Amino acid sequence: MLRNRVKELRARHSYSQSDLGKLVGATRQTIGMIEKGDYAPSVLLALKIAKALKVDLEEVFWIEGEDEE
C-alpha cells in the first residue's frame, strides 16, 4: 500500500490543499484524496508534489511494508 506524508509536508510550507494543487496542476480534491490514501498519484504528479514540497520523492511517498535497504 502506498503511504505518504503530503499533509505533514504541506503544513510545513503553510500551503492549503488548493495552494499545493495549483502548484502541481491538480485539484484540491485530488490532493485531499492523496493525503487520505484514497488515490495513488501518477509518477509525474508524485514528482511534482515532491518538488513543490522541496523534498526527495522518497520523503513523501513510500510503499508500506517494503524492506529498507
C-alpha positions as a Markdown table, in Angstrom:
| # | Residue | x | y | z |
|---|---|---|---|---|
| 1 | Met | 0.0 | 0.0 | 0.0 |
| 2 | Leu | 1.3 | 3.4 | -0.9 |
| 3 | Arg | 1.7 | 5.8 | 2.1 |
| 4 | Asn | 2.6 | 9.5 | 2.1 |
| 5 | Arg | 3.4 | 12.5 | 4.2 |
| 6 | Val | 1.8 | 15.1 | 1.9 |
| 7 | Lys | -0.4 | 16.6 | 4.6 |
| 8 | Glu | 2.5 | 17.0 | 7.1 |
| 9 | Leu | 4.9 | 18.4 | 4.5 |
| 10 | Arg | 2.2 | 20.7 | 3.0 |
| 11 | Ala | 1.6 | 22.1 | 6.5 |
| 12 | Arg | 5.3 | 22.9 | 6.9 |
| 13 | His | 5.0 | 25.3 | 3.9 |
| 14 | Ser | 1.7 | 26.6 | 5.1 |
| 15 | Tyr | 0.1 | 25.5 | 1.8 |
| 16 | Ser | -3.6 | 24.7 | 1.7 |
| 17 | Gln | -4.7 | 21.8 | -0.4 |
| 18 | Ser | -5.7 | 24.3 | -3.1 |
| 19 | Asp | -2.3 | 26.0 | -3.0 |
| 20 | Leu | -0.5 | 22.7 | -3.5 |
| 21 | Gly | -2.9 | 21.7 | -6.2 |
| 22 | Lys | -2.3 | 24.9 | -8.1 |
| 23 | Leu | 1.5 | 24.4 | -7.9 |
| 24 | Val | 1.3 | 20.8 | -9.3 |
| 25 | Gly | -1.7 | 21.1 | -11.7 |
| 26 | Ala | -4.2 | 19.1 | -9.6 |
| 27 | Thr | -7.4 | 19.9 | -7.9 |
| 28 | Arg | -7.9 | 20.4 | -4.1 |
| 29 | Gln | -10.0 | 17.2 | -4.2 |
| 30 | Thr | -7.2 | 15.2 | -5.7 |
| 31 | Ile | -4.7 | 16.5 | -3.1 |
| 32 | Gly | -7.2 | 15.6 | -0.3 |
| 33 | Met | -7.7 | 12.1 | -1.7 |
| 34 | Ile | -3.9 | 11.5 | -2.0 |
| 35 | Glu | -3.5 | 12.7 | 1.6 |
| 36 | Lys | -6.1 | 10.2 | 2.8 |
| 37 | Gly | -4.6 | 7.4 | 0.8 |
| 38 | Asp | -7.7 | 7.0 | -1.4 |
| 39 | Tyr | -5.8 | 7.9 | -4.6 |
| 40 | Ala | -2.3 | 6.9 | -5.8 |
| 41 | Pro | -0.9 | 9.7 | -7.9 |
| 42 | Ser | 0.8 | 9.1 | -11.2 |
| 43 | Val | 4.6 | 9.1 | -11.2 |
| 44 | Leu | 4.6 | 12.6 | -12.8 |
| 45 | Leu | 2.2 | 14.0 | -10.2 |
| 46 | Ala | 4.2 | 12.4 | -7.3 |
| 47 | Leu | 7.4 | 14.0 | -8.7 |
| 48 | Lys | 5.7 | 17.4 | -9.0 |
| 49 | Ile | 4.4 | 17.2 | -5.4 |
| 50 | Ala | 7.9 | 16.3 | -4.1 |
| 51 | Lys | 9.4 | 19.2 | -6.0 |
| 52 | Ala | 6.7 | 21.6 | -4.7 |
| 53 | Leu | 7.4 | 20.4 | -1.2 |
| 54 | Lys | 11.2 | 20.7 | -1.7 |
| 55 | Val | 12.0 | 17.1 | -0.7 |
| 56 | Asp | 13.0 | 13.9 | -2.4 |
| 57 | Leu | 10.2 | 11.7 | -3.7 |
| 58 | Glu | 11.1 | 9.0 | -1.1 |
| 59 | Glu | 10.4 | 11.5 | 1.7 |
| 60 | Val | 6.9 | 12.0 | 0.5 |
| 61 | Phe | 5.8 | 8.6 | -0.8 |
| 62 | Trp | 6.7 | 5.0 | 0.2 |
| 63 | Ile | 5.3 | 1.5 | -0.1 |
| 64 | Glu | 4.2 | 0.2 | 3.3 |
| 65 | Gly | 5.9 | -3.0 | 4.4 |
| 66 | Glu | 8.7 | -2.6 | 1.9 |
| 67 | Asp | 12.0 | -3.6 | 3.4 |
| 68 | Glu | 14.5 | -0.8 | 3.7 |
| 69 | Glu | 18.0 | -1.5 | 2.3 |
